[in-house]
């Protein structure tokens, strides 16, 4: 639970005030800028009041949208099923999965306390893939959160998050596979639609 | 004339016998001379604690290969595992390799979720997405310490 909170915090940190400025020359640079941007939104005195919550959320959404590769996240979370579904289902799934992830993380990000985020080393996993190792330090614990980013179209974007050694993609892939063993893709989309209903009322993604 | 026929027959028997012997030796000893049915895949992990050469590789719970070698990748300071995997197991670029423990205290093995949305991996390719084994004692320690601290505070308040 604490790990999830920390992840959300980190997510928050990833969000920049100005979305276009989060892209860095390296994966670490991107993560640093994103983290700074998220913290800036979270600690913005003008957005502190409860009535600005929606504005704050939308600013965080902008950052999340910019730094996450929803397409690859969705593709990897379905595995083989991704090839078997229609292009229309793929598009819908990527949109809903993005909302689901965003919704989950948004709650955590907004519960940000005094935790500190440190950005550690970057490991090149392939020519265009890097892992940025970060840690969230709270009062008694230190939670390692590793971000895996892919470089494409001149931008580094996150396509997997490893919290305490557990992969976000692996976790969702197992859940989706279990669901699809019993039910259809349309039923999964229906479920995701229900779960994400009203998550982002102001924006038609 | 007759003698040479007998000798030829004996020679054929000996030859066939030798072939059978070699075949059985290779098969029973799980020795493969050419390894045409396996490919080599690699995966890098932050830690391969408990994993040994020869440990099984599983996919859907079925053994599809073995750990061939364990090495240190000095460039990125990680452990690199070379795996011999049967060709019949099709593994894609979005596969996830996780180091698991058989049961509670069993041997370590590598579980591969083959993916399927990416490209098919070939001999010598690398599985990018990996999960290192969870250090249970580390995790317990981390969360237990948090709890102990909270208890201390509660205890203090009770005394007051």
HADDOCK unambig.tbl for C-alpha pairs under 7 A between the chains (distance, minus, plus):
assign (segid A and resid 75 and name CA) (segid B and resid 117 and name CA) 6.24 0.50 0.50
assign (segid A and resid 76 and name CA) (segid B and resid 94 and name CA) 6.06 0.50 0.50
assign (segid A and resid 76 and name CA) (segid B and resid 117 and name CA) 6.60 0.50 0.50
assign (segid A and resid 79 and name CA) (segid B and resid 115 and name CA) 4.24 0.50 0.50
assign (segid A and resid 79 and name CA) (segid B and resid 116 and name CA) 4.68 0.50 0.50
assign (segid A and resid 79 and name CA) (segid B and resid 117 and name CA) 4.99 0.50 0.50
assign (segid A and resid 80 and name CA) (segid B and resid 115 and name CA) 5.62 0.50 0.50
assign (segid A and resid 80 and name CA) (segid B and resid 116 and name CA) 3.73 0.50 0.50
assign (segid A and resid 80 and name CA) (segid B and resid 117 and name CA) 5.31 0.50 0.50
assign (segid A and resid 82 and name CA) (segid B and resid 117 and name CA) 5.75 0.50 0.50
assign (segid A and resid 83 and name CA) (segid B and resid 117 and name CA) 6.00 0.50 0.50
assign (segid A and resid 123 and name CA) (segid B and resid 76 and name CA) 6.08 0.50 0.50
assign (segid A and resid 124 and name CA) (segid B and resid 76 and name CA) 6.92 0.50 0.50
assign (segid A and resid 125 and name CA) (segid B and resid 128 and name CA) 6.35 0.50 0.50
assign (segid A and resid 140 and name CA) (segid B and resid 146 and name CA) 5.23 0.50 0.50
assign (segid A and resid 141 and name CA) (segid B and resid 142 and name CA) 6.13 0.50 0.50
assign (segid A and resid 141 and name CA) (segid B and resid 146 and name CA) 6.82 0.50 0.50
assign (segid A and resid 165 and name CA) (segid B and resid 131 and name CA) 5.93 0.50 0.50
assign (segid A and resid 165 and name CA) (segid B and resid 132 and name CA) 6.18 0.50 0.50
assign (segid A and resid 165 and name CA) (segid B and resid 134 and name CA) 6.28 0.50 0.50
assign (segid A and resid 166 and name CA) (segid B and resid 131 and name CA) 6.55 0.50 0.50
assign (segid A and resid 167 and name CA) (segid B and resid 131 and name CA) 6.85 0.50 0.50
